Amino acid sequence: MAGKDYYGILGVSKDAKADEIKTAFRKLAHKHHPDKGGDANKFKEINEAYQVLGNEQKRKQYNQFGSAFQNGQAGGAYGGFDFSGFQNGNFSGANVNFEDLGDLFGGLGDMFGFSSSDRGQRSRQGKTIEAILIIDFMEAAFGAEKEIMIEKNIKCNKCNGNGAEPDSKIETCSVCKGRGRVLKMQRTIFGSMQTEAVCLNCSGEGKIYSKKCSKCNGQGIFKGQEKIKIKIPAGINEGESIRLGGYGNAGLKNSPAGDLVLRIRINPDKNFLRQNYDIYTKIKINVKQAILGDKIKISTIHGEVILKIPEGTQSGTSFKLKSKGVPKLRGLGNGDHFVEITVNIPKGLSRKDKKIFETLEL
């Protein structure tokens, strides 16, 4: 195969499938894109290889004739691939797959003018709020409903979020003619291109208001407090979080709101120790109970239960109370409750008590 080894450039085998080639291209393009500090010539070489191997017909011709098959085609600016079609915003001569390139880098989509709309919308979207929510031990175990007060950007109730003073005159933006977007020239590694951008005059709305809202100063939002009801799921643990979509900061000019993320902190309990979904407690018994056995009451998060202490129980012995632990998230049963026994050895025995122990054959 004469000429350049496109398979070698992308690091794939000759029998690689289309999705493998695409994945390899995306990875290398990320690495070598000039806006990311990469080599522009290397990036062009990678792109040239993908333009051939990513096209079924061109790949067949390349496999048969090598990279020289392009010499009879548009003998363009670089290695047989014609970049001239990009000049002045004319894409007719280029075979770039925008779907492949669109989400590669922050700037490349804007360079070709096919992702700046989404980026403009995201820049107006409300930011996500993160906060710590402290709850009690039993609330975490069994769930609860709580009301919290959040300070955040709130949609203006005077202008209904559009930033205009009520009854003010609304006109079509004279800069973008109501499109919300304008054309601009941008220099790239492929030459000068015509791209689209959000109209700064109307902030992408396509409309201009004669008077800004006096409450929010035309932003459509203002700083305030909102009371929110939170449903805490049973079984949530320390460090886990609850995400509430759309309960974060309101977006500018009726753009979508961000999310509210609540990081859970749990107040400890004086009687119970929790590990994941299991509960651990310790209880003391006397020597008589340890030797002869007994039935004792044990407090669990589900209430009191009776635990049978068998004869000859040693200090440090642990008993499992099945399913008496914390309910698992999504209703997948309960954890267990583990009870560790400590035998209380008495001090200051009377002579009578000592004689009794001396007669025992332990």
Secondary structure, 3 states (H helix, E strand, C coil): CCCCCHHHHHCCCCCCCHHHHHHHHHHHHHHHCHHHCCCHHHHHHHHHHHHHHCCHHHHHHHHHHCHHHHHHCCCCCECCECCHHHHHHCCCCCCCCHHHHCCCCCCHHHHHCCCHHHHHHHHHCCCCEEEEEEECHHHHHHCEEEEEEEEEEEECCCCCCCCECCCCCEEECCCCCCCCEEEEEEEECCEEEEEEEECCCCCCCCEEECCECCCCCCCCEEEEEEEEEEEECCCCCCCCEEEECCCCCCCHHHCCCCCEEEEEEECCCCCCEEECCEEEEEEEEEHHHHHHCEEEEEEECCEEEEEEECCCCCCCCEEEECCCCCECHHHCCECCEEEEEEEECCCCCCHHHHHHHHHCCC
